[in-house]
Amino acid sequence: MAGIASYGAYIPIWRMSRDEIAKSIGSASMRGERAVASWDEDSLTMGVEAGQDCLTNREPKEIDGLYFATVSSPFKEKQAASLIASALDLRKDVYTSDFTGSLRAGTLAVKAACDAIEAGTMKSVLVIAADARKAAPRSDAEQTYGDGAVALLIGKEGSIAEIEGFSTLVDPIPGSWKREEDIYPKVFDIRLDTRFGVLKDIPQTVSALIEKQNIKAEDVSNFALYAPDPRSHKAIAGPLKIDPKTQMQELLFQDIGVTGVAHCLLLLIAALEQAKPHQRIICASYGEGSDALLIKTTAEVEQESVKHRGTSYITSKRILPSYGSFLSYKKEIAVGWPEWERSSMVKYWRDEDWLLPLYGMKCNKCGTLQYPVSRICTICGERDNYEKVKLARKGKVFTYTHDYLLGPGNYPSDGITPATRLLIELEDGCRIWLEMTDHDIQEVDVDMPVELTFRLLHQKSDFRFYGWRARPLRA
């Protein structure tokens, strides 16, 4: 039986107060905060972060497939999963696929992964779901949306939770949609979608799953159910005849908002983090119908939470200072990226091995570990005599500079904040020169602990260049 062998999550460090949004646009506040992807983050980079968390202490070369689910891919014609696979250092023969077009793309990807495992075509599949949806300015979605990512490793060996069954329902209700030419999702009538979609489809699919598996609602310890808002989430409990206080996973709306494709799987991870052995959990998505899956935890589930950051990312946060900063992070106003003195597409493609999975070189003569990879050792001058080594992801600041001439910095909309550039000494001894993100320039100092993070570096000739930056070590 296929099961969940590991999990991971990622929530950006930045938050936007809903009170601040409401005050700026003259609307009512929904209270709390929403998670906001940084100016150099998108669904792809967040997916890499969640994947790294999921693969903690695991060998990425053992993964056979990677499925990436999102409705906010940075590409309309290019596979995001292949870039994620490279950044995570998966094998070149790994099977990759993007799942998109529906908010239930995440559960569809999980079902496809389980089918591949049961069919014997793959032994392990990494499913990553992430969204950083753009909301129309001054719309309610600016407050309800949140950005984040999750990852589940699906396999048969070492499961912390067995996937006992699935149920699905197709319902082409108008709901939300986005055409090829649209920037923002559209909704015909949120009340119609809630009443005749969310509150009908999810209970129907979950009830069908319960009946199919010959269990009762009281046999399920936790229901991780998608909802577009807290009121709808609480209302789902009625038709299912379950206690929303003791049997439903908290929606996390007040802390981060609703993270689109990733959200029901994020709630599943939150449920797994507090689960006891041999408990059942039902997870259900919504989008043109609903998917529901039933899992039963194993004896190993309690030991898994200490291996991952998971939902602890929620408490690690910084508050954006203004609605204008929020708009710049969401690319609603220009960030002022210069296009000169940047990498060429040919060089980016040629150097993929050390740019995306981040490999350095270790000289076989003097033993020096250095970055980037080159033919000649910078210490002893030995030519073409080295081995490639995967670099550490944590280190400390060796020295730094604040660049006021070439930005953008942390707040690209203000035209003042400089870009911070660091020489980092990694835990493996390699020194690497990187830009810094998600920081306050006042806190940067020599010996400051930092960790590497996969980000969008810049854009040139309408091409997106991804790579690594440094950020302050998150709790």
C-alpha positions in Angstrom: 0.0 0.0 0.0 1.3 3.5 -0.9 1.9 5.9 1.9 3.5 9.1 3.0 7.1 8.6 3.9 8.0 12.2 4.7 6.6 15.7 4.5 7.8 19.3 4.3 6.4 22.8 4.1 7.4 26.4 3.5 5.8 29.7 4.4 7.5 32.9 3.4 8.8 35.1 6.2 6.9 38.1 5.2 3.4 38.9 6.5 0.9 41.7 5.6 -1.5 42.9 8.2 -5.1 42.8 6.9 -5.8 45.9 8.9 -3.2 47.7 6.9 -4.6 46.5 3.6 -8.2 47.5 4.6 -7.0 51.0 5.8 -5.1 51.6 2.6 -8.0 50.7 0.3 -10.9 51.8 2.5 -12.5 48.4 3.1 -13.4 46.2 6.1 -10.6 44.2 7.6 -10.8 40.4 7.9 -8.3 40.7 10.8 -5.0 38.8 11.2 -2.3 38.5 8.6 -1.6 36.9 5.3 1.7 35.3 4.1 3.4 37.2 1.3 6.1 35.7 -1.0 9.1 38.0 -1.1 9.9 40.1 -4.2 12.3 37.3 -5.4 10.0 34.4 -4.6 7.3 32.6 -6.6 5.6 29.2 -6.5 8.7 27.5 -8.0 11.1 28.8 -5.5 8.8 28.1 -2.6 8.3 24.5 -4.0 12.1 24.1 -3.8 12.1 25.2 -0.1 9.3 22.7 0.7 11.1 20.0 -1.2 14.3 20.6 0.8 12.3 20.4 4.1 10.7 17.1 3.0 14.0 15.5 1.9 15.9 16.3 5.1 18.3 13.5 5.8 17.3 11.7 2.6 19.2 11.0 -0.5 17.6 13.0 -3.4 19.1 10.7 -6.0 16.7 7.9 -4.8 13.6 9.8 -5.9 12.0 8.4 -9.1 9.5 11.1 -9.8 8.6 14.7 -9.1 5.1 16.1 -9.5 4.6 19.9 -9.1 1.1 21.2 -8.6 0.2 24.9 -8.9 -2.2 27.4 -10.5 0.4 30.2 -10.4 3.4 28.7 -12.2 5.9 31.4 -13.3 5.7 29.8 -16.8 2.8 29.3 -19.2 5.0 27.2 -21.6 7.9 25.6 -19.7 7.9 22.9 -17.1 8.5 24.2 -13.6 9.0 20.6 -12.2 12.2 20.2 -14.2 13.8 23.2 -12.7 12.7 22.1 -9.2 14.2 18.7 -9.8 17.6 20.3 -10.8 17.6 22.6 -7.7 16.9 19.6 -5.5 19.6 17.6 -7.2 17.4 14.8 -8.4 18.6 12.3 -11.0 18.5 13.3 -14.7 16.2 10.3 -15.4 13.6 11.3 -12.9 10.1 11.6 -14.2 8.7 15.1 -13.9 5.3 16.6 -14.5 3.3 19.8 -13.8 -0.3 19.6 -12.5 -2.3 22.7 -12.9 -5.6 24.3 -14.0 -7.5 23.5 -10.8 -7.2 24.2 -7.1 -7.4 20.5 -6.5 -4.2 19.9 -8.6 -2.3 19.0 -5.4 -4.6 16.0 -4.5 -4.7 15.0 -8.2 -0.9 14.8 -8.1 -1.0 12.7 -4.9 -3.4 10.3 -6.5 -1.2 10.0 -9.7 1.8 9.4 -7.4 0.0 6.6 -5.6 -1.1 5.0 -8.8 2.5 5.0 -10.1 3.7 3.4 -6.8 1.0 0.8 -6.9 1.6 0.0 -10.5 5.3 -0.5 -9.8 6.6 2.0 -12.3 8.2 4.1 -9.5 9.2 3.4 -6.0 9.1 7.0 -4.6 7.5 10.2 -5.9 8.0 13.7 -4.5 4.7 15.7 -4.7 5.1 19.4 -4.3 2.2 21.9 -4.2 2.8 25.7 -4.1 0.9 28.9 -4.9 1.6 32.6 -4.9 -1.6 33.8 -6.5 -2.1 37.4 -7.6 -5.3 39.1 -6.4 -6.9 42.1 -8.1 -6.0 45.2 -6.1 -8.8 46.3 -3.8 -10.5 42.9 -4.0 -11.3 40.7 -1.0 -8.8 38.1 -2.4 -6.0 40.5 -1.3 -6.9 39.6 2.2 -7.9 35.9 1.8 -5.1 34.7 -0.4 -1.8 33.5 1.2 1.4 32.2 -0.3 3.1 28.9 0.7 4.2 25.4 -0.4 4.1 21.8 0.8 5.8 18.6 -0.2 4.9 14.9 0.4 7.2 12.0 -0.4 5.0 9.1 -1.5 6.3 5.5 -1.4 5.8 2.1 0.1 8.8 1.8 2.4 9.1 3.6 5.8 5.6 5.1 5.7 4.5 7.4 8.5 1.0 7.2 7.2 -0.7 4.7 4.9 -3.0 6.0 2.2 -6.1 3.8 2.6 -8.4 5.2 -0.1 -9.5 8.0 -2.4 -12.8 9.5 -3.5 -13.4 12.1 -6.1 -16.3 14.3 -7.5 -16.3 16.3 -10.7 -18.5 19.5 -10.7 -17.9 22.1 -13.4 -19.5 24.9 -11.4 -18.3 28.4 -12.5 -16.3 28.8 -9.3 -13.0 30.7 -10.0 -11.2 30.8 -13.3 -8.4 32.5 -15.2 -8.2 32.7 -19.0 -5.0 32.8 -21.0 -5.2 36.6 -21.2 -6.2 37.2 -17.5 -3.8 38.4 -14.8 -6.1 37.8 -11.9 -8.5 34.9 -11.1 -12.2 35.7 -11.7 -15.2 34.6 -9.6 -18.8 34.7 -10.9 -20.4 34.8 -7.4 -18.5 33.8 -4.3 -21.8 33.1 -2.5 -22.9 30.7 -5.3 -19.5 29.0 -5.3 -19.6 28.5 -1.5 -23.2 27.3 -1.2 -23.4 25.1 -4.3 -19.7 24.2 -4.6 -17.7 24.1 -1.4 -20.5 23.3 1.0 -21.9 20.6 -1.3 -18.9 19.0 -3.1 -16.6 18.5 -0.1 -19.1 16.9 2.2 -20.4 14.7 -0.6 -16.9 13.5 -1.5 -15.9 13.0 2.1 -19.1 11.1 2.8 -18.5 8.9 -0.2 -15.0 8.1 1.0 -16.2 7.2 4.5 -18.9 4.9 3.1 -16.4 3.3 0.6 -13.9 2.5 3.3 -16.7 1.2 5.6 -15.8 3.5 8.5 -17.7 6.1 10.5 -17.1 9.9 10.9 -16.2 9.3 14.5 -13.5 6.9 13.5 -11.6 9.9 11.9 -9.4 11.9 14.3 -8.9 14.9 12.1 -10.4 16.4 9.0 -8.0 18.6 6.9 -10.5 20.3 4.7 -10.0 23.1 2.2 -12.2 26.2 2.5 -12.0 29.7 1.0 -12.7 31.4 4.4 -13.2 30.5 8.1 -17.0 30.8 7.9 -17.2 28.2 5.1 -14.7 26.0 6.9 -16.9 25.9 10.0 -20.1 25.3 7.9 -18.6 22.1 6.3 -18.9 20.4 9.6 -22.7 20.5 9.6 -23.4 18.1 6.7 -20.6 15.8 7.8 -22.0 15.7 11.4 -18.5 16.2 12.9 -17.4 18.5 15.8 -15.5 21.5 14.2 -13.7 22.1 17.5 -12.3 18.6 18.1 -12.3 16.9 14.7 -11.4 19.6 12.2 -7.9 20.9 11.6 -7.7 24.7 12.1 -7.8 26.6 8.8 -4.7 28.7 9.6 -6.5 31.7 8.0 -5.7 34.3 10.6 -1.9 33.5 10.4 -1.3 33.0 6.7 -4.5 33.0 4.6 -5.5 30.3 2.1 -2.6 29.0 0.0 -4.5 27.8 -3.0 -3.5 24.4 -4.3 -1.2 23.8 -1.3 -3.7 24.5 1.4 -5.5 21.3 2.1 -2.1 19.5 2.0 -0.7 22.1 4.4 -3.6 21.3 6.8 -2.8 17.6 6.4 0.8 18.3 7.4 -0.4 20.3 10.4 -2.5 17.3 11.4 0.4 14.8 10.9 2.6 17.0 13.1 0.3 16.4 16.1 -1.0 12.9 15.2 -0.6 9.8 17.3 0.0 6.3 15.9 -2.9 4.5 14.2 -5.1 7.6 13.8 -7.1 8.3 10.7 -7.1 11.6 8.9 -9.2 12.7 5.9 -7.8 15.4 3.6 -10.1 17.0 1.0 -9.5 19.6 -1.7 -11.9 21.8 -3.8 -11.9 23.0 -7.4 -14.4 22.0 -10.1 -15.4 19.3 -7.6 -13.4 17.7 -4.8 -10.9 15.0 -4.0 -10.7 13.3 -0.6 -8.0 10.9 0.7 -8.0 8.8 3.8 -4.7 8.1 5.6 -3.9 6.0 8.7 -0.8 6.9 10.7 1.8 4.3 11.6 4.0 4.0 14.7 6.7 6.2 13.1 4.6 9.3 12.8 5.5 10.9 16.1 9.3 10.8 15.3 8.8 12.5 12.0 7.9 16.0 13.1 11.3 16.7 14.8 13.0 16.1 11.4 11.2 19.0 9.6 10.4 22.6 9.9 6.9 22.1 8.6 4.3 24.5 9.9 6.8 26.1 12.4 7.6 28.4 9.5 4.3 30.2 10.4 5.7 31.6 13.6 8.9 32.8 11.9 7.9 36.1 10.4 8.5 39.8 9.5 5.8 42.4 8.9 5.8 44.4 5.7 5.8 48.0 6.6 3.2 49.3 4.1 0.6 48.4 1.5 3.0 49.8 -1.1 5.6 47.3 -0.1 3.0 44.6 -0.4 2.1 45.7 -4.0 5.8 45.8 -5.0 6.3 42.2 -3.7 3.2 41.2 -5.8 4.7 43.0 -8.8 1.8 45.4 -9.0 4.3 48.2 -9.2 7.7 48.2 -10.8 10.6 46.9 -8.7 13.3 48.6 -10.9 15.4 45.5 -11.8 18.3 46.6 -14.0 18.9 44.4 -17.0 22.6 45.1 -17.6 25.6 43.2 -16.3 23.6 40.0 -15.9 24.2 36.4 -17.0 23.5 35.2 -20.5 21.0 32.4 -21.1 23.7 30.3 -22.8 26.0 30.5 -19.7 23.0 29.8 -17.4 22.2 26.6 -19.4 25.9 25.6 -19.6 26.5 26.0 -15.9 23.3 24.4 -14.7 25.2 21.7 -12.6 26.7 24.1 -10.3 24.2 27.0 -10.5 20.9 25.1 -9.6 21.9 22.1 -7.4 24.8 24.3 -6.2 28.0 22.2 -6.6 31.5 23.4 -5.9 34.9 22.0 -6.7 37.4 20.3 -4.5 41.0 20.3 -5.8 42.5 16.9 -5.8 46.0 18.3 -5.2 45.6 20.8 -2.4 42.1 19.8 -1.1 40.7 23.3 -1.3 36.9 23.5 -1.7 35.9 26.5 -3.8 33.0 28.0 -5.8 32.3 28.4 -8.7 33.6 25.4 -10.6 36.5 26.3 -13.0 39.2 24.4 -14.7 42.0 25.8 -12.6 42.3 25.8 -8.8 42.5 29.3 -7.4 44.9 28.3 -4.6 47.5 26.0 -6.2 46.9 26.5 -9.9 46.3 22.8 -10.6 44.5 22.3 -13.9 41.5 20.0 -14.6 42.1 17.9 -11.4 39.1 18.3 -9.2 35.9 16.6 -8.1 32.5 18.2 -7.9 31.1 18.4 -4.3 27.6 19.5 -3.2 27.9 22.5 -1.0 26.5 23.0 2.5 23.3 25.1 2.9 24.3 26.9 6.1 27.2 29.0 7.2 28.2 32.4 8.6 29.0 35.9 7.3 32.7 36.3 6.6 32.4 39.9 5.3 29.7 42.0 3.6 28.9 45.2 1.8 25.7 47.2 1.3 25.3 48.2 -2.4 23.4 51.5 -2.8 24.1 51.6 -6.5 22.8 48.3 -7.9 19.5 47.1 -6.3 16.9 46.2 -5.5 17.2 45.6 -1.8 14.6 44.2 0.6 12.1 46.9 -0.2 12.5 47.4 -4.0 9.7 50.0 -4.1 11.3 52.6 -1.9 14.4 53.3 -4.0 16.5 53.7 -0.9 17.2 50.3 0.7 20.5 48.9 -0.6 21.2 45.4 -1.8 23.4 43.4 0.7 26.2 41.2 -0.7 28.0 38.7 1.5 31.1 36.5 1.5 29.9 33.5 3.3 31.9 30.7 4.9 29.8 27.6 4.6 29.8 24.8 7.2 31.9 22.7 4.8 34.6 25.4 4.6 33.8 26.8 1.2 33.5 30.5 0.8 30.9 31.8 -1.6 29.8 35.3 -2.7 26.0 35.8 -2.6 23.3 38.4 -2.4 21.2 38.5 0.8 17.4 38.6 1.1 14.7 38.7 3.8 16.7 40.8 6.2 17.1 44.2 7.9 20.5 45.8 7.0 21.0 46.8 10.6 21.2 43.2 11.7 23.9 42.1 9.2 27.3 41.6 10.9 30.4 39.4 10.6 29.8 35.8 12.0 26.0 36.2 11.6 24.5 32.7 11.0 22.8 32.4 7.5 21.3 29.8 5.3 20.9 29.5 1.6 17.6 29.9 -0.1 16.5 29.3 -3.8 15.2 32.5 -5.3 14.5 34.3 -8.6 17.7 36.2 -9.2 16.7 38.5 -12.1 15.0 38.6 -15.5 16.6 39.4 -18.8 15.3 39.2 -22.3 12.0 37.9 -20.8 13.9 34.9 -19.3 13.8 34.1 -15.6 17.2 33.3 -13.9 16.9 31.2 -10.7 19.7 30.5 -8.2 20.8 30.9 -4.6 20.7 33.8 -2.2 21.4 33.9 1.6 19.0 34.8 4.3 19.2 35.1 8.1 18.8 31.7 9.8 15.1 31.2 10.4 14.0 29.5 13.6 
